[in-house]
């Protein structure tokens, strides 16, 4: 009984610390967008140059996720998470000292590497810290920090006065992670599943599997392909909305204040959805949750297409955040459940990296289509078939048998 209580306490501490890191990651991911207008004025940057500042961070996320996930299976989840947190904390502070576009791009790319490497380790740690019937809830609880961190970034931007106030958000985004590092070192324990696997508790013990074996061997090829398609399709639509939802609101003749309200509702919905929808996987099963989630995404997109007034747009934004951001937490939980311990970091990291491609492609494709005269409503309507494809892929992925975890002792 005492051992069980200690295990639950250790798991709760791990999930709580991961939640704090996720909140700081969400803050940092949103920081460039919040700071952009004042940064552009100070450094005399054109819109296209600021576009590069947005994109370079996203480009850093992609290799960061793949490398961070792979290192998690080699060095351990805790160690790589701490390195990742240190990296994005240091270079967030470095962003406050940039002097031109090139230095800004370098700082944001290196920040993106750290942010990208952190997420696969957060997912693996939370999944492996929870009891078998609470793993999806644990991942969702961690991920809800992301939208709330984004909302915090917006608040810091509002209360920071003057053109030089843009630096405040990067100071918070840099000092916060560095203050969390000692807490991770002292209070977070390495995943018991990882320790058991490395000490001979599973068939993957010893030298970690190669990337090809982790993703494509032992019957995982179909799961990997299905998971990647679901990630890519869902995140293309998610990041299209994250970047273009304010423009969509303004195109309906609404005010900037109303646009801000819709964006706030999107983030609130995302925070609620991240924990609620992921927890449903532990309550009603994966297939039912995935089916309901994608039906909800399609309904949210249809609501945004039909919306015209401030109230209807706010409701559409709430639904979109609820199901799309909540859906991302479900996909993260799903990735952690379909790969066994000894390759979990590699599998999750690869899936997150593919999803990051969606975060680049979504805004890019939407921007090009809007530039040639397509309306945002048309793009929303066209997103529904893409969501249908992602839904089928996710449904196929959850149909695969769950992996065997390291050992009963590690549960």
N, C-alpha and C positions, 0 to 999 in steps of 0.2 A: 504493500500500500504506500509506504514512504517513498519507494523508488518510483512508483507511478506518479505520485504527487510532484516529486522533483522533476520528472520528465516533462510533465505538463507545464511546470513553472519555467523550466528552461526553454521550452517551445514558445511560450507566451512572450518571454523576454526577446527571443530571436525575432519573432514576428513583429513585435513592437519596434525594435531597432530597425528592421527592414522597412517598416512603415515610415519612420523618420527619414531614412535615406531616400525612399521613393518620393516623399513630399519635397525634399530638397532637389531631387532630380526634376520633378515637375516644375518647380520654381525656375530652375536654370534653363529648362527647355523653352519656357515662355519668356525668359528675360530679354532676349534679343528683340522679340516682337514688341514688347512693352517699351523698351529703351530706344527703338529704332528712330522715331521722329526727332528726338533730341540729339542722338548720335549723328544723324544725317546733317543736322544744322551745324554742329560743332566741326565736323570734318568735311563739310561741303560735299556730301556724297549724293549722287544721283539715285533715282529709284532703282535702276538696273544694278548699281553697285550694292545697294542694300539688299537686293535680291540674292546676290552672291553671299552676303553675310548670313542670310537665312539658310541658304542651301549648304554652305560649307559645314555648318554644325551637323546637319542631317547626314552629310557624306561621312563625317567622322563616326556617326552612330553605327553605320553598317559594318565596317571592319572591326569596330570596337566590340560589337555584340558577338561576332564570330570568334574573335580572338579570346574575349573574356570567357565565353562558354567553353572553349577548348581548354584554356588554362585551368578552369574550374575542375575539370576531370583529372588534371595532372598535378596541380598544386594544392587544391582544396578550395572550397567555396568562400570560407571566411577570409583567407589570405588574399585571394584575387579581389574580393569585394573591397577590402581595405585599400589595396593599391588603386582600384578604380575611383573610390571616394577621394583619396588623396589627389589623384590626377585631375578630376574635374573641379575639386576645390581650389587647387593651386592655380589652374588656368582660368577659372572664373575671376579670381583676384587679379590675375595678369591682364584680363580684359579691361580693367579699370585704368591700366597704364598704357593702352595702345595710343599710337600717335598718327596712324594713317590707315588706309584700307588694308594694305598688306599685313600689317601687324595685327589688325582686327581679325582677318581671315585665319591667320596662324593660331591665334589664341582660341578662336571658336572651334577650329578643327580639332585641336588637342583636347579642348573641353568635351567635344562630342565623342572622342575616343573613350574618355573616362566614363561618360554617361552611358554609352553603348555597352561597355564591358560590365557595368554594374548590374544591368537588368537581368541577364541570365542567372547570375549568382543570387540575386534577390529571389527570383522564382524558385530556384533549386533549394535554397535555404528554407524558405517558407513551406514548400511542399514537403520537405523531409523533416521539418520540425514538428509538423502536425500529426495527429493520429490519422489512420487510414480513412476514416469516415469524415474527416474535416480538412483534407488537403486542399480541395478547391476553395473552400471558404477562407483558408489561410492565405492563399495567393490573392484572392479578391480583396481581403482586408488590407494586405500590403499595397495592392495596386490603387486602391482608392486614394492613397496619398498623392498620386500624380495629378489628378484634376484639382484637388484642393491646393496643391503647391502652385499650380498655374494661377488659381484665383488669388493666392497670396502675392504672387508676382505683380498682378494687376493692382492690388491694394498698395504695395510698396511704390509702384510707379505713380499712383495718384497722390500719395502723401509726400513724395520727394520733390521739393520745390526747385525751381530754376532749371536752366538748360544743363548745368553740370550735375543735376540730381540723378541723371541716368546711371551714374556710377554706383549709387546706393544699392541698387538691386543686385549688382554683381558682387559688391562687398558682402551682402547677406548670403548670396549664392555661393560664395567662396569660403567665408569664415565659418558658416554653418557646418559644412562637411568636415572641416578641419577640427571643429569642436566635437563632432560626433566620433571621430576616429578613436580617441581614448576609450569611449564607451564601448565601441565595437571590440577593441582589444581586451578590455577587462571583462565585460559581461556576456559577449556572444561566444558560444561554443561552436566548434566545427561540427558539421552535420554528422550525426551518428551513422547514417547510412553510408556516407563517404568513407568514414573511418573503418567501418565494417568491411566495405568492399575492398579497400586497399590492404586490409590485414588478412584477406582470404575468406571473407564472409559471403562472396558471390562468385559466380563463374567469370565475372569481369575483373577479378582481383589481379594484382601484379601490375604489369605495365598496362596503361590505359589503351583501349582499342584505338586503331587508326580512325581517321575521319570517315573513310569509305565504309569501314565495318560498322561504325557507330550509326551511320545514316541509312545504309543500303543493305546490309547483311542481316542474317537471322530473322528474315521475314519483315524487316522494317521499311523496305523500299516503298511499298504502297502507302503506308502510313505517312512517311516523310513527304511524298509527292502531294498527297491529299492535304496534309497540314500546311505545306507551303502555299498551295493554291488558295486555301481559306484565308491564310494570313495576308497574302498579297491583295486579293480582291477586297477584303474587309478594310484594310488599312489605306488602300487607294481612296476609298470613299470617305473614311474617317478624316484623313489629312486634307482632302479636298474641302470638307466642311470646316475644319479647324482654320484653314487659311482664307476661305472665300465666303464663309457665312456672314460676316459683317457687310461685305459688298452685296450679297444677296438681299439682305435686309434693306440697305440703302436703295437698291434698284427698285424696290417696291414703293418708293416715295416716303419711307419712314425716316425719322430723325436719327442723329448719331446717338442721342440718349437712348432711344428705343433699340438701336443696334447694340449698345452696351448691355441693355437688359437681356436681350436675346442671348448674347454671348455668356452672360452670367448664368442664365438658366441652363445653357448647354453644359457649363462646368458643374453646376449643382447636380444636374441629372447624371453627369458622368461619375461624380463621387458616389452618388446613391447606387447607380447601376453596377459599379465595380464590385461592391461588396454583396449586394442583394442577389444579382443574377449569378455570380460565381457560387454563392452559397446554395443556390437552388440545385446545382449539380450534385451536391452531397445529399440533398433531400429528395429530389424526384428523379434523379438520374441524368446522365449526360445527353442522351438523345432527345429527351423531352425538352431539356433546357436549351440545347442548340437549336432545335426546331422553333421553339417559342421566341428565342432571341432574334433569329433572322426574320421571322414574321414581323417582329416588333421593329426591326430596322427598316424593312420595306414600308411598314405603316408610317414610320416617322418621316421617311423621304417623301411619301405621298402627301403627308400633312404639310410639309414645307412647300411642296409644289402648289398646293391649293391655298395656302395661307396668303392673306393680303393685309390684314390689320396688325397692329402691335400685339394684341392679345393672342391671336392665332399663331403669329410668328414665334412668340415666346413659348407657347405650348409645343409647337413643332420643335423648337430648339431644345426644350426640356426632354422630349421624347428621343430626339436624335442623340443627345448626350447619354441618356439612360441606356439605350440599347447599343449604340456604337462604341462608346467608351466602356460600358459594361461588357460588351461583346469582346473587347480586347482583353479584358481580365479573364474572360472565359477561355479564350484562345491560349493565353499564357498558362492557365491552369491545365488546359487540355494537353499542351506540349509537355508539361512536367509529368503527366500521368502516362503518356504513351512510350516514354523511354525509360529503361531500367537505370538503376543508380550509376553504374560504372560508365554510362555514356550520356547521362541526363544533361550535363552541362553542355556537351557538344551538340546534342540534338536540339535543346532549347535555344542555344546561342545561334545555331544555323537558322532556325525558324524565325527568331527575332530579327536576324539580319535580313532575311527575305522580306519580312514585314517592313523593315526600314526602307527597303527599295520602294514599297508602296507609299511611304511618307514623302519620298522624293518625286515619284511619278504622278501621284494624285494632283498636287498643286501645279506641277509642270504641264501636264496634259490639259487640266482645266484652264490654265492661263492661256495656252495656245488656242484652245477652242473659243474662249471668250474674246480673244484678240481678233478672231476672224468673224465675229458677229453672233456667235451662239449665245443664247441667254442662259443664266444660271438655272432657270427652271428646266430648260431642256437637258442640262447636264445632270440635274437631280433625277429627272425621269430616266435618263440613260443609265444611271447608277443602279437602278433596281434590277435589271438583268444581271449585272455584275455581281450584285449581292446574292442573287439566286444561284449562280455558279459557285460562289464561296460557300453558300449554305450546303449545297450537295457535297462539296469536298469535305467540309467539317463533319457532316453526317457520316460520311464514309470513314473518316478518321476515328470517330468515336465507336465505330463498329468493330475495331480491332481489339483483340484481347489485351487486358492490362498486363504490364510487366510484373515479374516477380521481384519484390523489393529485397534489399540486402539480406536481412535476417529478422527473425522475430524479435531478437534483442534490440534491434535498431528501430523497431516500431515506436 
